[in-house]
Amino acid sequence: MLSTDERTRIHLLMQQEIVSSIGCTEPVAVALCTAKACSMLGKKAEKIEAFLSANVLKNALGVGIPGTGMTGLPIAIALGALTGKPEEGLELLKGVTAGEVEKGKRFIEEGRIEIRQQAGITDKLYIRTRCSAGGESAVTVISGSHNRFTYMEKNGEVLLDEPVARSKEDKVENAVPLNFRTVYQYAIESPPAELSFILEAARINRKVADEAMLHSYGHNVAGSLMNRNGLHIFGDNLHTRMVISTAGACDVRMDGALIPVMSNSGSGNQGIAATMPILTYAESESCSDEQLIRALTLSSLLIIYIKQQLGRLSALCGCVVASTGSSCGITYLMGGSYEQIVFAAKNMIANITGMICDGAKPGCALKIASGVSTAALSAVMAIENEVVTSREGIVDEDIDRTIENLARIGNSGMQETDQLVLDIMTKK
């Protein structure tokens, strides 16, 4: 049984990690970093230099930028410089107008932006921007988290220098070391009133999924499943509706719609995949509000736990982690025991571990669809007490060691893959 103090700290951790954002978090974080530097400069920037880790660069090359009809980093940086309000955090592009987009295009055409990969760093999430004008300059660094400033400097004077390991957020995060059992206990044993905040995340993401039912976005994965051929092959059933709602929300987000989503551990797609399959299942099966709240909490906190080990950005697609969380939440809603929820997680890790991240883009909706489908299959097998055993592959008898194995593959085993993917993307 968790203590009140432990529950309080986990609650705070979830509120820090489940936040609203508009647009893909990597280019928006670069825009935020730029906006902060330009606000410190105090005048219109004449030149902007952005130095980015490979993973940030990879995730920002091909994704739609909210309100612009454009993709990639240059327009995000230009808008951050010209119109961004850093106090808006990861929603700083929500009020972008057509006129501001045109100003941003001219800023790009004038050759005022330079983007380079930052060499010699180990942080996978690292953004450094330098804005200059009239002999003055300002430098800001975001690292460790998409909205965490760790360094600020103006005209050579250091105003902030806070390494990630000493940040307040990390102190809270590390105060309650999570494991699978702790995640389960918090979700299942806490008073429902303490967990009810998670319903807002699901409701916000539902609005994004509903938008996909009205218009075509990205590759229209949701629409393809709903048309005549899609219904003929996949059918109109609970499984298909779970995939449609989740992939549809991803269609909308990756296309750059000006609609907020509730992200998880720095990723909007992870937030969508953590909530929409579970919400769709619960609505279809008339689950109680308490059941829904506990399932959403289980899914969302499990993602936070796995990402603590894997890192915010990695060579693995985030849907591997997020769909593992949703599979456990679905298993709970199906009446699964703790043991069966563990089975669901093991089935997921045995199945789609190794799916690469080749950047944020409209095609992410395809991977989200695969993750949701696998989550449903893993939950169904778990309820039947079918599980991949420790004699097979990377699965260990202990679920926490199984998750460690997943993280080792993403952090160490796929480093070369990550570099190769970036090389392919930047040389096309």
C-alpha positions as CSV (number, residue, x, y, z in Angstrom):
1,M,0.0,0.0,0.0
2,L,1.4,3.4,-1.0
3,S,1.6,6.1,1.6
4,T,-0.2,9.4,1.2
5,D,3.2,11.1,0.6
6,E,4.1,8.7,-2.2
7,R,0.7,9.2,-3.9
8,T,1.1,13.0,-3.7
9,R,4.5,12.9,-5.3
10,I,3.4,10.5,-8.1
11,H,0.4,12.8,-8.6
12,L,2.7,15.7,-9.1
13,L,4.9,13.7,-11.4
14,M,1.9,12.9,-13.6
15,Q,0.8,16.5,-13.8
16,Q,4.3,17.5,-14.9
17,E,4.5,14.9,-17.6
18,I,0.9,15.1,-18.9
19,V,0.6,18.6,-20.3
20,S,-1.2,20.3,-23.2
21,S,0.7,21.0,-26.4
22,I,-0.1,22.2,-29.9
23,G,1.9,20.6,-32.7
24,C,4.8,18.1,-32.6
25,T,6.8,18.8,-29.5
26,E,10.2,18.8,-31.1
27,P,9.8,21.7,-33.5
28,V,7.6,23.5,-31.0
29,A,10.3,23.1,-28.4
30,V,12.8,24.7,-30.9
31,A,10.3,27.5,-31.4
32,L,10.0,27.9,-27.7
33,C,13.8,28.0,-27.2
34,T,14.0,30.6,-30.0
35,A,11.2,32.7,-28.6
36,K,12.9,32.9,-25.2
37,A,16.2,33.9,-26.7
38,C,14.6,36.6,-28.8
39,S,12.6,38.0,-25.9
40,M,15.9,38.2,-23.9
41,L,17.5,40.0,-26.8
42,G,14.8,42.6,-26.7
43,K,14.9,43.5,-30.3
44,K,14.1,41.8,-33.7
45,A,16.7,39.2,-34.4
46,E,18.8,39.6,-37.5
47,K,20.3,36.1,-37.3
48,I,19.2,32.9,-35.6
49,E,21.5,29.8,-35.1
50,A,20.0,26.6,-33.9
51,F,22.2,23.7,-32.7
52,L,20.2,20.5,-32.2
53,S,20.8,16.9,-31.0
54,A,20.3,14.3,-33.7
55,N,17.0,13.1,-32.2
56,V,15.5,16.5,-32.1
57,L,16.6,17.1,-35.7
58,K,15.2,13.8,-36.8
59,N,11.8,14.5,-35.2
60,A,11.4,18.0,-36.7
61,L,12.3,17.5,-40.4
62,G,9.0,16.3,-41.8
63,V,6.2,17.2,-39.5
64,G,3.5,19.8,-40.0
65,I,3.8,23.1,-38.1
66,P,0.5,24.3,-36.6
67,G,-1.3,27.0,-38.5
68,T,1.2,27.3,-41.4
69,G,0.5,24.6,-44.0
70,M,4.3,24.0,-43.9
71,T,6.6,21.4,-42.5
72,G,10.0,21.4,-40.8
73,L,12.1,23.6,-38.6
74,P,12.7,26.8,-40.5
75,I,9.1,28.1,-40.2
76,A,8.9,27.0,-36.6
77,I,12.1,28.9,-35.8
78,A,10.9,32.0,-37.7
79,L,7.6,32.1,-35.9
80,G,9.3,31.6,-32.6
81,A,11.5,34.5,-33.3
82,L,8.9,36.9,-34.7
83,T,5.7,36.1,-32.8
84,G,6.4,33.5,-30.1
85,K,5.5,34.2,-26.5
86,P,7.7,32.0,-24.3
87,E,5.2,32.3,-21.4
88,E,2.8,30.2,-23.5
89,G,5.1,27.2,-23.3
90,L,4.4,24.4,-25.7
91,E,1.2,26.2,-26.9
92,L,3.1,29.3,-28.1
93,L,2.1,28.8,-31.8
94,K,-1.7,28.6,-31.0
95,G,-2.4,32.1,-32.1
96,V,-0.5,32.2,-35.4
97,T,-2.1,34.2,-38.2
98,A,-1.7,34.1,-41.9
99,G,0.1,37.4,-41.9
100,E,2.6,36.2,-39.4
101,V,3.2,33.1,-41.5
102,E,4.0,35.3,-44.4
103,K,6.5,37.3,-42.3
104,G,8.1,34.0,-41.3
105,K,8.5,33.0,-44.9
106,R,10.3,36.2,-45.7
107,F,12.5,35.8,-42.7
108,I,13.5,32.3,-44.1
109,E,14.0,33.6,-47.6
110,E,16.3,36.3,-46.3
111,G,18.7,33.6,-45.1
112,R,18.5,34.5,-41.4
113,I,18.3,31.0,-40.1
114,E,21.1,28.4,-39.7
115,I,20.3,24.9,-38.4
116,R,23.1,22.5,-37.5
117,Q,23.5,19.2,-35.5
118,Q,25.2,19.8,-32.2
119,A,28.3,17.7,-31.9
120,G,29.8,16.2,-28.8
121,I,26.7,16.0,-26.6
122,T,25.1,13.0,-25.0
123,D,21.7,14.4,-24.4
124,K,19.2,13.2,-26.9
125,L,16.9,16.1,-26.3
126,Y,19.1,19.2,-26.7
127,I,18.2,22.5,-28.2
128,R,20.5,25.6,-28.3
129,T,19.5,28.8,-30.0
130,R,21.5,31.9,-30.5
131,C,19.7,35.1,-31.6
132,S,21.7,38.1,-32.5
133,A,21.2,41.7,-33.8
134,G,23.2,44.9,-33.7
135,G,26.2,43.4,-32.0
136,E,24.1,41.9,-29.2
137,S,23.2,38.3,-28.7
138,A,21.2,35.9,-26.5
139,V,21.6,32.2,-26.0
140,T,19.1,29.7,-24.6
141,V,19.3,26.0,-24.1
142,I,16.5,23.5,-23.6
143,S,17.6,20.0,-22.5
144,G,16.2,16.9,-20.8
145,S,12.6,18.0,-21.3
146,H,10.8,19.9,-24.0
147,N,10.1,23.0,-21.9
148,R,13.0,22.9,-19.5
149,F,15.5,25.7,-19.9
150,T,18.9,24.8,-18.5
151,Y,21.1,27.7,-19.8
152,M,20.5,31.4,-20.6
153,E,23.1,34.0,-21.6
154,K,22.9,37.6,-22.8
155,N,25.9,39.4,-24.3
156,G,28.2,36.9,-22.6
157,E,26.7,37.2,-19.2
158,V,25.4,33.8,-17.9
159,L,21.9,34.2,-16.4
160,L,21.1,30.6,-15.8
161,D,23.2,27.4,-15.8
162,E,21.3,24.5,-14.3
163,P,22.4,21.0,-15.5
164,V,19.5,18.6,-16.1
165,A,20.5,16.4,-13.2
166,R,20.0,19.2,-10.7
167,S,16.6,20.5,-12.0
168,K,13.6,20.6,-9.7
169,E,11.6,18.4,-12.0
170,D,14.2,15.6,-11.8
171,K,14.2,15.8,-8.0
172,V,10.5,15.2,-7.9
173,E,10.7,12.5,-10.5
174,N,13.4,10.6,-8.7
175,A,11.7,11.0,-5.3
176,V,9.5,8.0,-5.9
177,P,11.4,5.4,-7.9
178,L,8.7,3.7,-10.0
179,N,8.3,0.0,-10.8
180,F,5.5,-2.0,-12.4
181,R,4.0,-2.9,-9.0
182,T,4.0,0.7,-7.8
183,V,2.4,1.9,-11.0
184,Y,-0.4,-0.7,-10.6
185,Q,-0.9,0.1,-6.9
186,Y,-1.2,3.9,-7.6
187,A,-3.7,3.4,-10.4
188,I,-5.8,0.7,-8.7
189,E,-5.7,1.6,-5.0
190,S,-5.7,5.5,-4.9
191,P,-9.0,7.2,-4.2
192,P,-10.7,8.0,-7.5
193,A,-11.0,11.7,-6.7
194,E,-7.2,11.9,-6.7
195,L,-7.0,10.5,-10.2
196,S,-9.9,12.2,-11.8
197,F,-7.6,14.8,-13.5
198,I,-6.7,12.2,-16.1
199,L,-10.2,12.4,-17.5
200,E,-9.4,15.9,-18.9
201,A,-6.5,14.5,-20.9
202,A,-8.8,11.9,-22.5
203,R,-11.5,14.5,-23.2
204,I,-9.0,16.9,-24.9
205,N,-7.6,14.0,-27.0
206,R,-11.2,12.9,-27.9
207,K,-11.8,16.4,-29.5
208,V,-8.7,15.8,-31.7
209,A,-10.0,12.4,-32.7
210,D,-13.5,13.9,-33.5
211,E,-11.9,16.4,-35.8
212,A,-10.5,13.5,-37.9
213,M,-14.1,12.4,-38.5
214,L,-14.9,15.8,-40.1
215,H,-12.0,16.4,-42.4
216,S,-9.1,14.6,-44.0
217,Y,-5.7,15.1,-42.4
218,G,-2.3,13.7,-43.2
219,H,-2.5,10.3,-44.8
220,N,-6.1,9.9,-43.6
221,V,-5.5,6.6,-41.9
222,A,-8.8,6.9,-40.0
223,G,-10.7,7.7,-43.2
224,S,-9.2,4.8,-45.0
225,L,-10.5,2.4,-42.3
226,M,-13.9,4.0,-42.4
227,N,-14.4,3.9,-46.2
228,R,-16.0,1.0,-48.1
229,N,-12.8,-1.0,-48.6
230,G,-11.6,-0.5,-45.0
231,L,-14.9,-1.6,-43.6
232,H,-15.0,-4.6,-45.9
233,I,-11.6,-5.9,-44.7
234,F,-11.5,-4.7,-41.1
235,G,-15.2,-4.5,-40.3
236,D,-17.2,-2.0,-38.1
237,N,-16.3,-3.4,-34.6
238,L,-14.7,-2.3,-31.4
239,H,-11.2,-3.1,-32.5
240,T,-11.5,-1.0,-35.7
241,R,-13.1,1.9,-33.7
242,M,-10.2,1.9,-31.3
243,V,-7.7,2.1,-34.2
244,I,-9.7,4.8,-36.0
245,S,-10.0,7.1,-33.0
246,T,-6.3,6.8,-32.1
247,A,-4.9,7.0,-35.6
248,G,-7.3,9.8,-36.5
249,A,-6.1,12.0,-33.6
250,C,-2.5,11.3,-34.8
251,D,-3.6,12.2,-38.4
252,V,-4.8,15.6,-37.2
253,R,-1.8,16.3,-35.0
254,M,0.9,15.3,-37.4
255,D,-0.7,17.4,-40.2
256,G,-0.2,20.6,-38.0
257,A,-3.7,21.4,-36.9
258,L,-4.1,24.2,-34.4
259,I,-5.8,21.9,-31.9
260,P,-4.2,21.1,-28.5
261,V,-3.5,17.5,-27.4
262,M,-2.5,16.2,-24.0
263,S,1.0,14.9,-24.3
264,N,2.8,12.3,-22.2
265,S,6.5,12.4,-21.4
266,G,7.0,15.1,-24.1
267,S,5.1,13.4,-26.9
268,G,1.6,14.2,-28.1
269,N,1.3,10.9,-29.9
270,Q,2.2,9.1,-26.7
271,G,-0.5,11.0,-24.9
272,I,-3.0,10.1,-27.7
273,A,-2.1,6.4,-27.7
274,A,-2.2,6.3,-23.9
275,T,-5.8,7.5,-23.8
276,M,-7.9,7.0,-27.0
277,P,-7.9,3.1,-27.2
278,I,-8.9,3.0,-23.5
279,L,-11.5,5.7,-23.8
280,T,-13.0,4.1,-26.9
281,Y,-13.1,0.7,-25.3
282,A,-14.7,2.1,-22.1
283,E,-17.4,4.0,-24.0
284,S,-18.3,0.9,-26.1
285,E,-18.4,-1.4,-23.1
286,S,-20.2,1.1,-20.8
287,C,-17.4,1.0,-18.2
288,S,-17.9,3.1,-15.1
289,D,-16.1,6.4,-14.6
290,E,-14.0,4.9,-11.9
291,Q,-12.9,2.0,-14.1
292,L,-12.0,4.5,-16.9
293,I,-10.1,6.7,-14.6
294,R,-8.1,3.8,-13.2
295,A,-7.3,2.4,-16.6
296,L,-6.2,5.8,-18.0
297,T,-4.0,6.3,-14.9
298,L,-2.5,2.8,-15.3
299,S,-1.7,3.4,-19.0
300,S,-0.4,6.9,-18.6
301,L,1.8,6.3,-15.5
302,L,3.2,3.1,-17.0
303,I,4.4,5.2,-20.0
304,I,6.1,7.6,-17.7
305,Y,7.8,4.8,-15.9
306,I,9.1,3.2,-19.1
307,K,10.2,6.6,-20.5
308,Q,12.2,7.2,-17.3
309,Q,14.4,4.4,-18.4
310,L,14.3,4.8,-22.1
311,G,14.5,8.6,-22.3
312,R,12.3,11.1,-23.9
313,L,13.8,10.6,-27.4
314,S,15.2,7.3,-28.6
315,A,15.7,5.1,-31.6
316,L,12.5,3.3,-30.7
317,C,9.1,4.6,-31.9
318,G,7.2,6.1,-29.0
319,C,4.1,4.0,-29.9
320,V,6.0,0.9,-28.6
321,V,5.9,2.4,-25.1
322,A,2.5,4.1,-25.4
323,S,0.6,1.1,-26.8
324,T,2.1,-1.0,-24.0
325,G,0.5,1.3,-21.5
326,S,-2.8,1.2,-23.4
327,S,-2.7,-2.6,-23.6
328,C,-2.4,-2.8,-19.8
329,G,-5.3,-0.3,-19.4
330,I,-7.5,-2.3,-21.8
331,T,-6.6,-5.5,-19.9
332,Y,-7.7,-3.9,-16.7
333,L,-11.0,-2.9,-18.2
334,M,-11.5,-6.4,-19.4
335,G,-11.4,-7.5,-15.8
336,G,-7.8,-8.5,-15.8
337,S,-5.8,-9.3,-12.7
338,Y,-2.4,-7.9,-11.8
339,E,-0.8,-11.0,-13.3
340,Q,-2.8,-10.7,-16.5
341,I,-1.8,-7.0,-16.8
342,V,1.8,-8.1,-16.6
343,F,1.1,-10.7,-19.3
344,A,-0.2,-7.9,-21.6
345,A,3.0,-5.8,-21.1
346,K,5.2,-8.8,-21.8
347,N,3.2,-9.7,-24.9
348,M,3.7,-6.1,-26.2
349,I,7.4,-6.0,-25.5
350,A,7.8,-9.4,-27.2
351,N,6.0,-8.2,-30.3
352,I,6.7,-4.7,-31.5
353,T,10.0,-3.8,-29.7
354,G,12.4,-2.6,-32.4
355,M,10.0,-0.5,-34.4
356,I,12.2,2.4,-35.4
357,C,11.5,6.1,-35.0
358,D,12.3,7.8,-38.3
359,G,11.1,11.2,-37.3
360,A,7.8,12.9,-36.6
361,K,5.6,13.0,-39.7
362,P,2.1,12.2,-41.0
363,G,3.1,8.6,-41.4
364,C,3.3,8.2,-37.6
365,A,-0.4,7.5,-37.8
366,L,0.4,4.2,-39.5
367,K,2.6,3.2,-36.6
368,I,0.0,4.3,-34.1
369,A,-2.5,2.1,-35.8
370,S,-0.2,-0.9,-35.6
371,G,0.5,-0.2,-32.0
372,V,-3.2,0.0,-31.1
373,S,-3.9,-3.2,-33.0
374,T,-1.1,-5.0,-31.2
375,A,-2.3,-3.6,-27.8
376,A,-5.7,-5.1,-28.4
377,L,-4.3,-8.5,-29.4
378,S,-1.9,-8.5,-26.4
379,A,-4.8,-7.7,-24.0
380,V,-7.0,-10.5,-25.5
381,M,-4.2,-13.0,-25.1
382,A,-3.5,-11.9,-21.6
383,I,-7.1,-12.4,-20.5
384,E,-6.8,-15.9,-21.8
385,N,-3.6,-16.3,-19.7
386,E,-1.5,-16.5,-22.9
387,V,1.9,-14.9,-22.4
388,V,5.3,-14.9,-24.1
389,T,7.6,-16.7,-21.6
390,S,11.1,-15.9,-20.2
391,R,12.4,-18.7,-22.5
392,E,11.6,-16.6,-25.5
393,G,13.6,-13.6,-26.7
394,I,14.0,-10.5,-24.6
395,V,11.2,-11.3,-22.1
396,D,12.3,-11.9,-18.5
397,E,10.4,-13.7,-15.8
398,D,10.4,-10.3,-14.0
399,I,8.4,-7.6,-15.7
400,D,10.7,-4.8,-14.5
401,R,13.7,-6.5,-16.0
402,T,11.8,-7.1,-19.2
403,I,11.2,-3.3,-19.4
404,E,14.9,-2.8,-18.6
405,N,15.7,-5.0,-21.6
406,L,13.4,-2.9,-23.8
407,A,15.2,0.3,-22.6
408,R,18.7,-1.3,-23.2
409,I,17.7,-2.1,-26.8
410,G,16.5,1.5,-27.4
411,N,19.3,3.2,-25.6
412,S,22.4,1.1,-26.5
413,G,21.5,-1.5,-29.1
414,M,19.9,0.9,-31.6
415,Q,22.4,3.8,-31.4
416,E,23.9,3.0,-34.8
417,T,20.4,2.5,-36.2
418,D,19.5,6.0,-35.0
419,Q,22.4,7.6,-36.8
420,L,21.8,5.6,-39.9
421,V,18.1,6.7,-40.0
422,L,19.2,10.4,-39.6
423,D,21.8,10.0,-42.3
424,I,19.2,8.5,-44.7
425,M,16.7,11.3,-43.9
426,T,19.1,14.2,-44.3
427,K,20.6,12.9,-47.6
428,K,17.4,12.3,-49.5
